[in-house]
């Protein structure tokens, strides 16, 4: 599944190619599954990293998602889109993994840092920047830290809904399927996440606005 804008013809071609790869895999051609992994692993990793904010966890989620997809490939026969299917598998496993780690941290009573990468930039969403100034880099770093803190404060469902809707461009029904809820509940979850993030980031935004007003 490609989350970048694409024509309907392109999407149909990918779906048709995926269906053929699934058919060949089920027929015993194991190498055919590699095509599906290569085509969709980047999108799955991006989702997993944005949900967990941890590269090691994201890599494990990708591996587990495709392993589960391979093991349950016979259940995919009647489905229309392999990319959407493996995406949901990854999102559900990511939620389970986050809950498991939360329980482990609670038992140890010593929660670790939210990002084990020491503040490393999101490797799945780097955007080329034309000679940013030190001030701009500092502001971006501060905003990213504020955003990560705000995301960490959300529930697993809220974080998943926000990431899928506003960073991955998923539809409400797809989010509802991952959260195992209905469309109305999924919309409410997205709304709550946005409202909480706005509230958490408001002091930072207001501080930056006042600073810019003073400088001008």
Secondary structure as the mmCIF struct_conf table of DSSP 4:
data_model
#
loop_
_struct_conf.conf_type_id
_struct_conf.id
_struct_conf.beg_label_comp_id
_struct_conf.beg_label_asym_id
_struct_conf.beg_label_seq_id
_struct_conf.end_label_comp_id
_struct_conf.end_label_asym_id
_struct_conf.end_label_seq_id
BEND BEND1 UNK A 4 UNK A 4
HELX_RH_AL_P HELX_RH_AL_P1 UNK A 8 UNK A 26
TURN_TY1_P TURN_TY1_P1 UNK A 27 UNK A 28
TURN_TY1_P TURN_TY1_P2 UNK A 30 UNK A 30
HELX_RH_AL_P HELX_RH_AL_P2 UNK A 31 UNK A 52
HELX_RH_AL_P HELX_RH_AL_P3 UNK A 55 UNK A 71
TURN_TY1_P TURN_TY1_P3 UNK A 72 UNK A 72
HELX_RH_3T_P HELX_RH_3T_P1 UNK A 73 UNK A 76
TURN_TY1_P TURN_TY1_P4 UNK A 77 UNK A 78
BEND BEND2 UNK A 80 UNK A 80
HELX_RH_AL_P HELX_RH_AL_P4 UNK A 82 UNK A 108
TURN_TY1_P TURN_TY1_P5 UNK A 109 UNK A 109
BEND BEND3 UNK A 114 UNK A 114
TURN_TY1_P TURN_TY1_P6 UNK A 116 UNK A 117
BEND BEND4 UNK A 118 UNK A 119
TURN_TY1_P TURN_TY1_P7 UNK A 123 UNK A 124
BEND BEND5 UNK A 125 UNK A 125
BEND BEND6 UNK A 130 UNK A 131
HELX_RH_AL_P HELX_RH_AL_P5 UNK A 134 UNK A 153
BEND BEND7 UNK A 154 UNK A 154
HELX_RH_AL_P HELX_RH_AL_P6 UNK A 156 UNK A 162
HELX_RH_PI_P HELX_RH_PI_P1 UNK A 163 UNK A 167
BEND BEND8 UNK A 168 UNK A 168
HELX_RH_AL_P HELX_RH_AL_P7 UNK A 172 UNK A 179
TURN_TY1_P TURN_TY1_P8 UNK A 180 UNK A 180
BEND BEND9 UNK A 181 UNK A 181
HELX_RH_AL_P HELX_RH_AL_P8 UNK A 183 UNK A 215
#
